[in-house]
Amino acid sequence: MKRDLGIFAAFLVLTVALTWPLALHLDTAVPDRGDPLLNAWIIEWVCHALTHSPFHLYDAPIYYPGKYPLAYSENMAGIALLVLPFHLAGLSALTTYNLALLLGFAFSAYGAFVLARLVTGNTAGSFLAGVFFAFASFKLAHIQHVQIIWSGWLPLMLAALLYYRRAPGNKRAALVGAAFLMNGLTNIYWLMFGGFALVVTIVFLRLFSKRLFVSLSIACLLLLPFLIPYAIVAKEYGAGRTTGESRGGSASPVDWLVPSSRNAVYGPLADPALHRDERELFPGIVVLFLAVFGLVERRALARREPRRAEARRSTRTTALEIAIACGFILTYLTTVQDRITLGRFSFSGPDVPAMLTVILLIVRFRPRWERSDENVAVLWVVLGFVASLGWNASVHPFLFRLFTPFRATRTPARWAVIAYVGLVVLAAIGYAAVKTRWKPLLLALAIIEVIPSIKWDHIDPRVAPVYTWLAKERPGVVLELPIIAHGVPYEYILANSVHRQPIINGASGWETPLHKVLREKEAKLQYDDAFVTPADIVIVHEARLTNEQKAALAPMLAKLAPLRRFGSDAVFRTRREPAGTASAPRESPRR
């Protein structure tokens, strides 16, 4: 235990050094003024709800009167649970968020370390693997997404499964379920991607045990209350991703050669035209060298060892081989034609028949594969790489078409983290096989090649007087104008962590029909009476308005009752009786 605490502390110190000077500005620093503000509010709201009204967790006070507004984004309950002490200590939402970011890097590194050490027993090589997993280009490109930085449960989940395989027992099965549960509470992308990888691994290792089934079933039952609101929102608003959106988030093989622009070593080397949002996936030269070297060394060692007697090959049915042949034919036909219809089945692309053919091939040839930890790592690398290609391959489209939850995914490129989990193991194996005199150099190079170059922006930590007034008076539903301006929606949301009044404004993965209508009206300067109907209070941030907006707003504001003024922030009342407040469950109109 002491050694593990020391390792985690070392990763935390390294994180502070690599993200410097973030640790000096926890209450102000952000990589940009968008998603970090939204995510800071989410973590703060979840902490507040869990300690005050846990059964109304998803009734978050934004996008009023929308249904379950928290379900428009990641809930990050797993992160909120772990940083809850900071919230209870009275730290600001942004301070708590930045502490979560630092801990997320360190925890991801530690999770990878545990997996690599379990497989190799090599502490230094496992430390190197942890550094790679925490600070790879993919992570730096997503530094504004704390839920992606917190990916340490993925290697811990695989480590728990391999640990259970060594000596099956109830406690070890419970560890698999616990890691699966926390992974799902932290990031829904990781729940789907990691869950699928876990199922594939269980099938590959033939770990069909009642203990494991019960443990994972309990974890799924515990996750249900956190997932059902997403299904309700999807049905209520038709929320989901189109194939076009998913195609835009699909990686290409070239993206795997492109480092993040935030990587100080490799970033400047890449053509700026190759830097694509969320698709900078280059793992780094050191980790790739070690992974390949480890595979070559293991294969050479296996050839030198006495071969075990091969098990008698079971007789294969002709039906299976015929099915494989039919799968190849159907895959070809759906590749060269727009749509193929066979009775009641219709295929509009090759992804489903191609994946079914792959599954049949796995069933056909699986007994020839050695079910080693090394091959499990290779499996995760291949799965993560192919699935990250999204609509440029077949794995993700197959899941997208067949399983409804996958239709909420916008960025298949995020499958890359599954490949990184596999690379963690292979890199540690390679490091263990390297001659001793080269190991310190490789460890130093591994740290050097992940050094980030982050431009930290700074948010004014002072609370605007109008928000202090809102927190004190709690006047009801609030509409802030302008609705859309540079950074404005996110600043409104962060301020909500101070006053917690229901606001019509919002910024998230989806938006309510009302918000969409108001946003479009504002874009056309159509400030009419219906514009403020749902609100009790209208706050006009005059300093953020254009001259055209001020002129268009004047007739509407003339019909409202001036209430207070705080510098350039003018407050108006729209009706006498305020609606519900955020401190108690509000009875908002539901569609």
N, C-alpha and C positions, 0 to 999 in steps of 0.2 A: 504493500500500500504506500509506504513512504517513497519507494522508487517511482511509482506512478505519479504521485503528487509532485515529486521533483521534476519528472518529465513534463507534466502539464505546466508547471511553473516556468520551465525553460521555454516551452512553446509560447507562453504568454509574454515572457520578456522579449522573445524574438518578434512577436507580433507588435508589441509597443515600439520596438526599434524600427521595424519595416514600415509602420504606418505613421511614424513620427512626422509632425508634432501633434497628432490627433489627441494623444493622452493629455496634452496641456490645454486642450480646448474642447473638452467633452460637452460643454453646454452650448457650443456655437458651431462647431465644425461639421460640414457635410460635403460629400463629393459633388453634389448638385442640389438644386432647390426643388426637385420633383419627388420621386419615389421615397427618398430618405425621410421626408417630412410626413408623407402618408404612412410609412411603416413605423415611424416613431409614434404617431397617433394610434395606430392599430395596437401596438404593444402596450401603450399606456391605457387604452380603453379596455383591452382584455384583462389587464391586471386589475383595473377598477371594477370591471363587471364580475370577475371571479371572486372578489372579496366583498362585493356589495349585493349583486343580483345575478348569480351565475345562470339562472334559468332564462335570463333575458340577454345573454351574451351577444346574440346576433342582432338585437334591437339597438344597434349603434346610432348615435345622434347625428348622423349625416344623411344626406339624400332624403330628408323628410318629404312625404310620408311613405317612403319606399318600404318594401317588404324585406326584412333581414339585411340591412345594408352591409353588415360585416361580411356577408357571403359574396359580395362583389369582388373581394380580393382574398388573399391568403389570410387565414385567421391567426396563424403564428402562436397558437396556444402553448405549444411546446416550448417556445422561446420565452413567452411571458411567464410561464411557471418557474423557469430557472432564474429569471431576473426580477421576480416578484419582490425579493428583499430590498432591492434598490428603490422600487416604487413605494414600498411601505416606509422607507426611510425619508420619503418626501423629495426625492430627486426629480428634476424636470423630465419631461417626456424625451427631450433630445439627449440629455445626459444618460438616461437609462438606455436609450437606443444605442448610443455610441459605446457604452459598456457592453451591451449585447453584441455589438459588432466585433469588439476586441476579443471577447470570450468565444465568439463564433469561429474566428480564425484559429484560436488556440485549441478549441474543442475538435474542429475538423482535423487538425494536425494530430491530435492525440488519438482520435478514432482510427485514423490510418496507421498510426504507430502500433496500436493494439493488434490490428489485423496482421500487419507485416511481422510483428514479433511472434505472434502465434504460429505463423507458418515457418519462419526462418530461425527464430530464437536469437537473431542478431540485433542487438540494441542500436548500434550506430546506423546500420542499414535501415532499420525501422524509423529512426529519427529522420534520416534523409527522405524516406518515403512520406513521412508526415509533413515535412516542409514543402515537398512538391504538391501534395494533395491540397494543402491549405492555400497556397499562393500561386497556383498555376494560372496561366493567362485567362482561362475561363472564369476563375474566381475574381481576378482583378477587374475584368470587364463587367462583372456583376457586383462590384463593391457597393453599389447603391441598393442592392437587394439583400438585406440581412438574412432573409429566409434561404437564400442560395448559399451564402457563406456558411450557414449552419447545416453543413452536409455530413457531419461526423457520424450521424446515426447510420448512414449507409454502410461504411466499412465495419462499424460495430455490429450491425445486423448480420453481415456475412461472417464476421469473426465468431459471433454467437452460434451460427449454424455449423461452422466447422468445428467449434468447440464441442457442440452437442454430438456431432458425428463421431468424435474420438471416444466418447464415453456417454452414451445416451442415458439421460436421467431427468427427473421432474424439474430440478432446479435449472439445469442447463436448457431445457425446453422453455422454461419460463423466461430465461434471458433472451431467447429468440423472440418471443412474444413481446417482451418489454421494449426491446430495440425497435421492433416493427411498429409498436404503438407510438413511441416517441418520434420515430421518423415520420409517421403519418400526421402527428400533431404539429410538426414543425414546418412541413412543406408538402402541399398536395401533389406537386409534380413528383417529388421524391417518393411519395406514397405510391403513386401509380407506376413510375418507372422502376423504383426499387422493389415494389411488390411483384411486378412481373419478373424481374431478374431473380428474385428469391424463389418464385415458383419454378422457373426454368432450372435453377440450381438444384432444388429439391428433387425434381424429376431426373436430372442428370446423375445425381448421387444416389438415387433410389432410396431416399430417406422418407419412406411412407410409414410413419409411425403414429400411433394414437396420441402419444404425448405431444408431439409437434402439432398435430391437427387441433387438439384441444387448446393449446397455448395460443396459436394463431387465431383460432375462432374467438377466444375470449378477447384478444386484442381488437379484432374486427368489431365485436359487439360494443366495446368501449369507444371505438371510433365513430360508430353510427350517429350518436347525437351531434357530433361535430360535422358530419357529412350530409345529413338529411336536409339542413337548410339550403345547401347548395343545390340539391335536387329540386327543392321547392322554388327557389329563385329561377332556376333554369326553366321550369315549367311555367312560372308566373309571367316571366318577361321574354321567354324564348331565347334566353341567354345561351350562347354557345359560339364556337369558332367555326368559321367557314373553312372549306378546304383551301380557299385562296389565302386566308390568313396563315393557315398552317404551312402552306407551301412557302410563304415568305419567310417563315422561321426555320426552314429546313436548311441544314448545312450542305455544303458541297465538299468533295475531297480536298479542294484547294483551301477551304476554311481551316482544315486541320494543319495547314502549314503557316497560318497567319497568327502571329502573337497579338496580345492585347496592346493597344496604344499606351496603356498604363504600365507596361513592362519596360523598365529602364534599359535593359540590355537588348532585347529583341525588338521592342516596339519601333524604334527609329529605323530599323533595317527594312521594314515592310513598306511597300508602296501604299500611300494613304488610300488609294482607290480600293485596296483589298480589305481595309478595315470595315467590316459590316457589323452593325449592332447585334449583339448577342451571338455572334458567330465567329469569334476569335478563339480558336480551340487548340492552338499549338501547345503541346505539353512541355516542350523543352528538350534540348539535345541530351543533357545528362541522363534524364529519366528514360528516354528512348534507347540510348546506348546501353544502359544497365539492363533494361527489360530484354532487349535482344540478346545481350551477352548472357544473361541468366538463362534464357531459353536454350541457347546453344550449349552452354555448359551442362544443363540438366539432361538434354538429349544425349550428349556425349557420354555422360555418366551412366545413363540408362543402357546404352549400347554395350558398355563394358561389363555391366552386371550380368550374372547368369540369367538367362531367360526362364521365366516360369512356364510351366506347361500350360499351353493354351486350353481353355475349356472347350469341350466339344461343341462345335457350332450347331445350334439348334436349326431344325428344318424350317425354312421359310415358306410360307404359303405363297402359291402363285398369285393369289388375289392381291397381296400386298405389292408385289412387283408390278402387277397390271395397274394398280391404283397410282403408283409412282409414274409410270409411263403416261397414264391419262393426265396426271397433274402437269407433266411437262408440256403435253400437247395443249392443254387448256391455258397454261401460262403463255405459251407462244401465241395462241389465237387472240387472247385478251390484250396482248402487247401490240399486235398489228391491226386490231380492229377496235372501234370505239366501244362496242357492247356485244356481249355474247349471251344468248338466252338458251338455257337448257331446261325445258319443262317449267317448273316454278322457280328456278334459280336464274338470276341475272347478274352478270359481272360487267362492271363498267371500267375495269382496270385490272392489271395483272397481280395486284398486291395480295388479294385473298387466295387465289389459286397458287400463287408462288409460295406463300407461307404454308399452305396446306401441304404442298409438295415437300418443302423443307422439313416439316414435322414428320412426314412419312419416311423421308430419308434418315432422319435421326432415329426413328424407331427401327429402321432396317439395319443401320450400321452401329448403333450405340454400343453393343457388347464389345466392340473392338477397341473402344476408348478406355484408357486407364483413368479411373475416377480419382485423380490426385488433386491436391490443393493447387498445384501449378496449372492443371488443365481447367480447374474452376476459374482461375484468374484469366486464362486465355478466353474462356467462355464469356466472361464479363467484358473483356476488351472488345471482342468481336461483336457482341450484342450491342454494346454502347456505341461503337463506331457505326455499325450499319443502321441502327435505329436513329442516330443523330442526323443521318442523311435525309430523314423524313420522307418526303414525296419523291426524292431521288432514289429511293430504294423501296422495299416492300414491308418492312417490319412495322413501322409506325402507321402507315396507311391501313394495314391489316387491323391493328388495334383500334385505330380511329373509326373505322367502319363498323367493327363488330361490338365494341364496348363503349357504351354511352359516356362514361366518365372521361374517356380519352378525347372526346369531342370538345372538351373545355380547354385543351392544350393548344397554345398558340405557337410554341417554340420547340419543335422536335430536337433542335440542336442541343437542348439541355440534357439529352440522353448522354452527352459526352461525359458527364460525371460518373456514369456507370462504367464507362471505359477506364476512367481515371482510377476507380476502385481496383480494377484488375491490374492496372499498371503499378499501383502501390505494391502489390505482392511481387510482381515480376521484377521491379526495380530493386526491392530488398533482396530477392534471390540473387540477382546479378551482383549487387554490392558484396554479398557474402562470398561470392566466387572470385572476386577481384583479389589480386595479390596485396598483401598487407601494406606495402610501402605506398601504394597508390590511393588507399582509402581516405586519408585525411584530405588529399587534394580533391577527390571527387565530392566529399562532403562540403568542402568550401565552395566548389564550383556550383553545387546544387543550390546553395544559399544565395550565391551571387546572381545566378540566372533568374531568380524569382524576385529580385529587388524591384519594388514598384516605384512608379513616378506618378504621384497623386497630387492634383491641385485641389486643395481644400478651400471650399467657400465657407463663409461665416454668416450665421443667422444672428440677428440682434436678440440677445437673451431677455431683454426687457419686455414685460407684458404691456401691450398697448392699453391705455386707460379705458377704452371702450369695452375691452374684454374683461377687465377687472370689474367694471360696472355690471356687465352681463352675469358674471359669476355671483355677484352679490344680490342683484335684483331678480334674476331668473324670470324674465318677462315673457317667455314663451317661444314660439317658433320664429326663427330668424332667417331673413334673406339678406345676403351681403352682395352689394353691387360695387364694381362690375362683377359679373359671374365669371367671365373669362378674361384674363390678361396674363402677362408673363409671370408665371410662378404663383399667381394669385390663388387658384383653388387649393393648392397645397398649403399655403400659408393660412388660409381660413381653417383648414382641417387641423393643422398643428395648434392653432389658437383654441380649437374646440377642446383640446386636452386640458385647458385652463378653466373654461366656463361650462362645458358639457351641456349647453343648451341645444335642442334639436335645430339643425340648420338645413335649409333646402339645398344648399350648395354641396358639392362633393367632387371627388376625383378618384377614379378607381378603374378596375378592369371593365366594368359596365356602368351604365347610368340608368336612372329611372326615366320613364316616359316624360314625366313632368319636367325634370331637369333638362332633358333634350329639347323640349318645346321652348323653355325659357332661354336656353342657350342660343337656339336658332332665332328667337325673337330679338334677343339682344344684338346678334350679329346683323339683323336688319333694322336695328334701332326702333323696334316696335314696342315701346314701353307703354302698355295700355293698362286699363283697370284690372284685367284678368291676370296681369303679370304678378301682382302682389296678393292675389286672393288667398293663397294658402298661408301667408305669413302673418304673424302678430306684430313683428318688428322688422323694419327695413333699415339696414345700416349702409349708408352711402359713403364710400371711401373716395372723396372728391379728388384727392391727389393722384388717384389711379385712373381717373376718367379722362377720355379724350374730349376735346372741345365739342365734337359732334355728339358724343354721348351726353354731355352736360346739357346741351340744347334740347336733345330728344327727351331727356328725363324730366325737364322742368315742368311740363304740364301734369305729369303723373304725380310728382312730388308735391305740387300745389294742392292736391286733394288729400294729402296725408297730414297727420297731426305732428308737428315738430315736437320732439321730446327732450333730447339732449344733444349737446355738441361737445366733441372732444378733439380740438384742433380741426383738422380737415375731415374728421369722421363725424358725419351728421346722422342722428338717430331719429326715426319716425315711427309712429304707431299707426297701424292700419285698422284695428278694431278694438273694441273695449275689452272683451273677454279673451285672455290668452289661452292658448292650447296647453296640452300637457307639457311637463318639463322632463329633462333627461334623468332626473333623480328617481322618477317613478315610471313604470311602464306606461307609455302613452297609447291612447286609443286612436291610432292613425287610420285613415281610410285605407282599405285594402282592395286591391284589384282582383 
